[in-house]
Amino acid sequence: MQISKMLLTICLSFVLFGYGQNKLTGKVVDFNNKPVAKAKIYLDSIYSKVVTNKSGDFEVSVTANVSTINVYSHEYGLLSSKYNNEEKMSFVFLETDQSKKNKKKSHVSIAYSETNQKYVVSESNTTNASTDKRIYNTVYDMIRGKVAGVSVSNDNKITIRGFNSIKYTGPPLFVVNGMVVTNIDFLIPNNIKSIEVLKDAEASIYGSRGSAGALVITTKQ
């Protein structure tokens, strides 16, 4: 019995070690060595929910499979650095990157671009359906009447505008509450909270499945 308990303890130790997390602390400053506050910390393309404090400092737990730490500031843009299990990392914005600068109220996501071989920032178009008081018969009517950047044909074929190549003739990927689905016929308009349109680098997080863009739909709980 004691031997079995010892073996179980050893096995659990290996499992916990494999899924262990490292604590990473760091500092983010600008080209004048002034701290950058409210910069978001991304683990690869996943937002960690951690932001820098007023001194530019941050602390985040990093899992073993993370390869890149990304720091995004609305004012300065994006910085990326390879992660090799360091305990401390420093980031310095050399200048304001106007091409990546977004308004503070914009929703942005970070994804790896296979074309550019680097992480890029994209601004997504999100529609808050819960504040819409109009009545729609189907989810297709809602998308047709409310979601910018999306075309819906008379037979309910959905196309995200901006894909003109023959390569992108198919429908977008449908993601409902984090799950990829083949269609959205089952959705009830009154139960939809938000519809987010992803394309280009944003949709690349879904690989080839997102080659024609993606519609990310969240329903009310």
GILINTA-V534788 format. One record per backbone hydrogen bond with DSSP energy under -0.5 kcal/mol. NH is the residue of the N-H (numbers start at 1). CO is the residue of the C=O. Records with the same first field share a line. If there is no record, write none. Layout:
BEGIN
NH = CO  CO
END
This chain:
BEGIN
5 = 1
6 = 2
7 = 3
8 = 4
9 = 5
10 = 6
11 = 7
12 = 8
13 = 9
14 = 10
15 = 11
16 = 12
17 = 13
18 = 14
19 = 15
20 = 17
22 = 62
24 = 22  60
25 = 87
26 = 58
27 = 89
28 = 56
29 = 91
30 = 34
33 = 30
36 = 28
37 = 35
38 = 52
39 = 36
40 = 72
41 = 50
42 = 40  70
43 = 46
44 = 42  68
46 = 43
47 = 45
48 = 41
50 = 41
52 = 39
53 = 57
56 = 53
58 = 26
60 = 24
62 = 22
64 = 20
66 = 63
69 = 81
70 = 42  68
71 = 79
72 = 40
73 = 77
77 = 73
79 = 71
81 = 69
83 = 67
84 = 82
89 = 25
91 = 27
93 = 29
94 = 92
97 = 76
98 = 96
100 = 97
101 = 97
102 = 74
106 = 103
108 = 106
109 = 122
111 = 120
113 = 118
114 = 112
117 = 113
118 = 113
120 = 111
122 = 109
124 = 107  122
125 = 197
126 = 124
127 = 195
128 = 126
129 = 127  193
130 = 193
131 = 128
132 = 129
133 = 131
136 = 134
142 = 138
143 = 139
144 = 140
145 = 141
146 = 142
147 = 142  143
148 = 146
150 = 147
151 = 159
153 = 157
156 = 153
158 = 156
159 = 151
161 = 149  159
163 = 160
164 = 162
168 = 165
169 = 166
173 = 213
174 = 181
175 = 173  215
176 = 179
177 = 175  217
179 = 176
181 = 174
187 = 184
189 = 187
191 = 188
192 = 189
193 = 218
194 = 218
195 = 127
196 = 216
197 = 125
198 = 196  214
202 = 199
204 = 200
205 = 202
206 = 203
207 = 204
209 = 206
210 = 207
211 = 208
213 = 210
214 = 198
215 = 173
216 = 196  214
217 = 175  215
218 = 194
220 = 191
END
